[in-house]
Amino acid sequence: MTEPAIERVLFTEDQIDARIREVAAGISAKYTGRELKLIGVLKGSIFFLTALARHITVPVKIDLLAISSFGKGAPGVVRIAKDLDDTIEGEDVLLVEDIVDTGLTTRYLLQTLSSRRPRSLGLCTLLDRTIRRLIQVQVDFRCFEIPDRFVVGFGLDYKQLYRNLTYIAVLKRDN
Ligand code: PRP
């Protein structure tokens, strides 16, 4: 059963699970013999972060940060609202995002994290909407490329709702 506000399902729960397992295998291979710190960005990425972490086979640490933006008038101008609990100096770090759109948020986060001198810093995203990209960011791991439509589910919200959908879907335009 899909919600009435949903236009169409893009990725089912099974498709998401299968793809996350594949990406987790790629991550496990890349970081073999090392510990990996996953950094999630609240709130959207927590569903993806926990699903991904369960399938990674190298030892994993988790930390979270929250950002707040200055609104639509200032795209990409963000500040850290809740910082990491621990330092990342000398660690292998993978930033885990639910979606990369313009790339502005991601660039800010990568620059900020990079200044803390991790051993390595990578980016893993559940969804990539490259058609909206304004600046280049290197995506090391991604699960799905998506079209230029508003999507919800598996962490992604519309007015804070729909994050708990087990699938990823396009929202109807009249919402
Ligand atoms: C999303 C996502 C990224 C950002 C990407 O967060 O988690 O942080 O937008 O957009 P960009 O590439 O255009 O900068 P959102 O503001 O939806 O917050 P949420 O995770 O709390 O829903």
Residues whose N, C-alpha, C, O or C-beta is under 5 A from the ligand:
A	BS01	PRP	V41 L42 K43 G44 S45 D98 I99 V100 D101 T102 G103 L104 T105 T106 G155
